[in-house]
Amino acid sequence: MSIKRLAVAPMMEWTDRHCRSFHRLLTKQAVLYTEMVTAGALMHGDLPRHLDYNSSEHPVVLQLGGSEPADLARCAELAQKWSYDEIDLNCGCPSERVQKGAFGACLMAEPVLVADCVRAMRAACDRPVSVKHRLGLDQMDASQSERDYRFVLDFILAVADAGASQVTIHARNAVLKGLSPKENRTKPALHYEIAKQLRSDVQKFYPELKVLLNGGLETNEQIANHWQDFDGFMVGRSAYHFPAMLLGWDDLLQSDGLAAGYLFSETEWHRIQIGLVKQAKQWFDDCQERQKPFYLGAITRHIMGLAHGRAGARRWRQRLSDHGALAKVHTKEAIEEFFFEASLELGDWAAFDLNAQSA
């Protein structure tokens, strides 16, 4: 039985270290991705700010944005130095701001350059290198045009030949002009069947290449329905807004796609809240050591969807987003009190005992 992969997609402003640490409380086996970090930011910016993470996040992938092979090679060296498990090159983001930096989805039109980037990163480190991309550009239609299908197939073959171990196909086009990034996530049609065919065709030449599906995946049942068609799945906004779905991912992997459901029990709620308190305390200590300001909202903003559908969830979210209350949390005792009192908005069942488990 082949080993599948479930991953939370890299999302700007969202999948920071606090988000990833929270997600790791929900799943031990999922692969977590950083926000995209540009090569320029690593070449000229604050490295710890961009690269530091908690060791509990493994396996964790550094996603890079760039198009200069030499710069990306240097970034790959840094990724290895920081002990990231893998490096991913962004060839899927359609935003005009990213295009101005000559990276993202526009790179699909330059497969030779992307292959050079992959080779440079592979030569610079011993970490696997992967590429995330779209099904095509602008008005292409790989479902109707052999030429358009060949465009994306040749792109995948080029990066595979350069040494990429995995590609993640966002199964819709990137429209580079005329649609916002938000519209690009919903308006271009999804074509899972084309992504499936691409996997079949490319693995005739590169059988070891892993092909993951991304785009429009909202439930574990949906993932299970396509389980045999791909080597794994990457979920973005649904995983962020409804993070409880991640509670089922380890069982989904261990059952080879058969166990799509999950139980979000009181015991699980208590375990997660205790884990969040522990993470917040550790972050507090880190801030104290580095003489940086501590703000609990950096953590609570990522967990808003955890109580989705439960009585009292709206009041719980209001507590978590109360800037005035968050700004007053300046001690470890206050961290404990904040999470405990917020949980009570959901009912007595949600009250957790920090002494019941090691926090």
C-alpha positions in Angstrom: 0.0 0.0 0.0 1.4 3.4 -1.0 1.7 6.1 1.6 -0.7 8.9 1.0 -0.2 12.5 2.1 -2.7 14.9 3.6 -1.5 18.5 3.8 -2.8 22.0 4.9 -2.1 24.4 2.1 0.3 27.3 2.4 -1.9 30.5 2.9 -0.6 34.0 3.2 -1.4 35.7 6.5 -2.8 32.4 7.9 -0.4 29.5 8.1 2.1 31.1 10.4 3.9 29.2 13.2 0.9 29.7 15.6 -1.6 28.3 13.1 0.7 25.3 12.3 1.2 24.5 16.0 -2.6 24.6 16.5 -3.1 22.3 13.5 -0.5 19.9 14.9 -2.7 19.5 18.0 -5.4 18.1 15.6 -3.3 15.7 13.5 0.0 14.1 14.0 0.6 12.9 10.4 -0.6 15.8 8.2 2.1 17.8 6.4 2.1 21.5 7.3 3.3 24.3 5.0 4.5 27.8 5.8 3.2 30.9 4.3 5.0 31.6 1.0 8.3 33.3 1.8 9.9 35.2 -1.1 13.5 34.5 -1.9 14.2 38.2 -1.6 12.9 38.2 2.0 15.3 35.5 2.9 18.2 37.0 1.0 17.8 40.4 2.6 15.4 40.1 5.6 15.2 38.9 9.2 15.9 35.1 8.9 14.6 34.1 12.3 11.4 36.0 11.7 10.8 34.2 8.5 12.2 30.7 9.3 11.8 30.0 13.0 9.2 27.4 14.0 8.3 25.0 16.8 9.8 21.5 16.5 6.3 20.1 17.1 5.3 21.2 13.7 7.3 18.5 11.8 6.7 17.4 9.1 6.8 21.1 7.9 7.5 22.4 4.4 9.0 25.8 3.5 7.2 27.3 0.5 9.3 29.7 -1.5 8.4 32.3 -4.1 11.1 33.2 -6.6 12.5 32.6 -10.1 16.2 33.1 -9.8 17.9 29.7 -9.5 20.9 31.0 -7.6 18.8 32.8 -5.0 16.5 29.8 -4.6 19.6 27.6 -4.1 20.7 29.8 -1.3 17.2 29.7 0.2 17.3 25.9 0.0 20.5 25.9 1.9 18.8 28.0 4.6 15.8 25.6 4.6 18.2 22.7 5.3 20.0 24.7 8.0 16.7 25.4 9.7 15.8 21.7 9.4 12.7 22.0 7.2 11.5 18.6 5.9 10.9 19.8 2.3 10.9 22.8 0.1 8.0 23.8 -2.2 8.2 26.3 -5.1 5.1 28.4 -5.6 4.0 28.2 -9.3 0.3 28.6 -8.5 -0.4 32.0 -7.0 -2.2 34.3 -9.5 -2.0 37.6 -7.8 -0.7 40.6 -9.8 1.6 41.6 -6.9 3.3 38.1 -7.1 3.5 38.3 -10.9 5.4 41.6 -10.6 7.9 39.7 -8.7 8.2 37.2 -11.6 7.0 34.2 -9.6 3.8 32.3 -8.8 1.4 31.0 -11.5 3.0 33.1 -14.3 6.1 30.8 -14.1 4.0 28.0 -15.7 4.7 29.7 -19.0 8.5 29.2 -18.4 8.9 25.4 -17.6 12.6 25.5 -18.5 13.3 28.3 -15.9 11.2 26.4 -13.3 13.2 23.3 -14.0 16.4 25.2 -13.6 15.1 26.5 -10.2 14.3 22.9 -9.1 17.7 21.6 -10.2 19.5 24.5 -8.3 17.6 23.8 -5.1 18.1 20.0 -5.4 21.9 20.6 -5.9 22.1 22.9 -2.9 20.5 20.6 -0.3 19.4 17.1 0.4 15.8 18.0 1.1 13.0 17.0 -1.3 11.8 19.7 -3.6 8.1 20.0 -4.7 6.1 22.4 -7.0 2.6 23.7 -6.5 0.9 24.8 -9.7 -2.4 25.3 -11.5 -4.1 23.4 -14.3 -3.3 26.1 -16.9 -3.3 29.8 -17.5 -6.0 32.3 -18.4 -8.4 30.9 -21.1 -6.7 27.6 -21.6 -8.9 24.5 -21.3 -7.1 21.3 -20.8 -10.4 19.4 -20.7 -11.1 20.4 -24.3 -7.8 21.2 -26.0 -5.0 18.7 -26.5 -2.6 21.6 -26.9 -3.6 23.1 -23.5 -3.4 19.6 -21.9 0.0 19.2 -23.3 1.0 22.6 -21.9 0.5 21.5 -18.3 1.8 17.9 -18.9 5.0 19.3 -20.3 5.4 21.6 -17.3 5.0 18.7 -14.9 7.4 16.5 -16.9 10.0 19.3 -16.9 10.0 19.7 -13.1 10.0 15.9 -12.6 13.0 15.6 -14.9 14.7 18.3 -12.9 14.3 16.2 -9.7 11.0 17.3 -8.1 9.6 14.6 -5.9 6.1 15.9 -5.9 3.7 18.2 -7.6 0.4 19.6 -6.2 -2.1 20.4 -8.9 -4.7 23.1 -8.0 -7.2 21.7 -10.5 -8.4 25.0 -12.0 -6.7 27.6 -14.2 -5.0 30.7 -12.9 -6.4 33.8 -14.6 -3.6 36.3 -14.5 -5.5 39.3 -15.6 -9.1 40.3 -14.7 -9.7 38.2 -11.6 -8.7 38.9 -8.1 -6.9 36.2 -6.0 -10.2 35.5 -4.3 -12.1 35.1 -7.6 -9.2 32.8 -8.8 -10.0 30.4 -6.0 -13.7 30.0 -7.1 -14.5 31.2 -10.6 -12.3 29.1 -12.9 -13.9 25.6 -13.3 -12.5 22.7 -11.3 -11.4 19.7 -13.4 -10.4 16.8 -11.1 -10.7 14.4 -14.0 -7.9 16.2 -15.8 -5.7 16.2 -12.8 -6.3 12.5 -12.5 -5.3 12.0 -16.1 -2.2 14.1 -15.7 -1.1 11.9 -12.8 -1.6 8.8 -14.9 0.3 10.2 -17.9 3.2 11.7 -16.0 3.7 8.5 -13.9 4.3 6.5 -17.0 7.6 8.4 -17.3 8.2 9.2 -13.6 6.5 6.5 -11.5 8.0 7.8 -8.3 6.6 11.3 -8.7 3.8 12.0 -6.2 0.8 14.0 -7.5 -1.4 15.7 -5.0 -4.9 17.2 -5.6 -5.7 20.7 -4.4 -8.7 23.0 -5.0 -12.3 22.9 -3.9 -11.8 20.2 -1.3 -14.1 20.9 1.7 -14.8 17.6 3.5 -13.1 14.4 4.4 -15.8 12.5 2.6 -14.9 14.3 -0.6 -11.2 13.4 -0.1 -12.1 9.8 0.5 -14.2 9.7 -2.8 -11.0 10.6 -4.7 -8.6 8.5 -2.6 -7.4 6.1 -5.2 -7.0 8.8 -7.9 -4.1 10.8 -6.3 -1.1 10.3 -4.0 -2.4 12.8 -1.6 -4.6 15.9 -1.0 -4.0 19.5 0.0 -6.8 21.4 1.7 -6.7 25.2 2.2 -9.5 27.4 3.5 -11.8 24.6 4.6 -9.0 23.3 6.9 -8.5 26.8 8.3 -12.2 27.7 8.8 -13.4 24.3 9.9 -10.2 22.8 11.6 -12.1 20.0 13.3 -11.9 18.1 10.0 -8.2 17.6 10.7 -9.2 15.4 13.7 -10.1 12.8 11.1 -7.0 12.9 9.0 -4.8 10.4 10.9 -7.6 7.8 10.8 -8.1 8.6 7.1 -4.5 7.9 6.4 -4.2 4.8 8.6 -7.4 3.3 7.1 -6.2 4.1 3.5 -9.2 6.3 2.8 -11.9 4.2 4.4 -12.5 6.1 7.7 -13.7 9.6 6.6 -15.6 10.4 9.8 -14.3 11.7 13.1 -15.5 12.2 16.6 -15.0 15.6 18.3 -15.6 14.6 21.9 -15.5 16.5 25.1 -12.2 14.7 25.9 -10.7 15.9 22.6 -11.9 19.5 23.3 -10.2 19.4 26.7 -7.0 18.0 25.2 -6.8 20.7 22.5 -7.5 23.5 25.0 -4.8 22.3 27.3 -2.4 22.0 24.3 -3.3 25.6 23.3 -2.5 26.8 26.8 0.8 25.0 26.7 1.6 26.6 23.3 0.7 30.0 24.5 2.9 29.7 27.6 5.8 28.6 25.5 5.3 31.6 23.2 5.1 33.8 26.2 8.5 32.5 27.4 10.0 33.0 23.9 8.8 36.6 23.8 10.2 37.2 27.3 13.6 35.7 26.3 13.7 37.8 23.1 12.3 40.9 24.7 9.5 40.9 22.2 5.9 42.0 22.9 3.5 39.1 23.7 -0.1 39.2 22.3 -2.3 36.2 22.8 -4.4 37.2 19.8 -1.6 36.0 17.5 -2.7 32.5 18.6 -6.5 32.8 19.2 -7.2 34.3 15.7 -6.4 30.9 14.2 -8.8 28.8 16.2 -12.0 30.7 15.6 -13.6 27.8 13.6 -12.9 25.1 16.1 -16.3 25.3 17.8 -18.2 25.7 14.5 -21.8 24.4 14.9 -21.8 24.2 18.7 -24.1 26.1 21.0 -22.3 29.2 22.3 -19.8 29.3 19.5 -20.5 32.9 18.6 -19.9 34.0 22.2 -16.7 31.9 22.3 -15.4 33.6 19.1 -16.3 37.0 20.5 -14.1 36.2 23.6 -11.2 35.1 21.4 -11.3 38.3 19.3 -11.8 40.8 22.2 -8.7 42.9 21.7 -9.1 44.7 25.0 -9.2 41.4 26.9 -6.4 39.9 24.9 -4.2 42.9 25.4 -4.5 42.5 29.2 -3.0 38.9 29.2 0.5 39.4 30.5 1.2 36.4 32.6 1.0 32.6 32.3 -1.8 32.6 34.9 -3.8 35.0 32.8 -3.3 32.8 29.7 -4.8 29.8 31.6 -7.7 32.0 32.9 -8.4 33.4 29.4 -8.8 30.0 27.7 -10.8 28.5 30.6 -13.3 31.4 30.8 -13.7 31.4 27.0 -14.5 27.7 27.0 -17.2 28.2 29.5 -19.2 30.2 26.8 -19.8 26.8 25.2 -21.2 25.2 28.4 -19.9 23.4 31.5 -18.9 20.4 29.4 -16.1 22.6 27.9 -14.4 23.4 31.2 -11.0 21.7 31.2 -8.7 20.8 34.1 -5.1 21.8 33.5 -4.0 19.4 36.2 -5.8 16.4 34.5 -3.1 16.2 31.9 0.5 17.4 31.7 0.3 20.9 30.2 
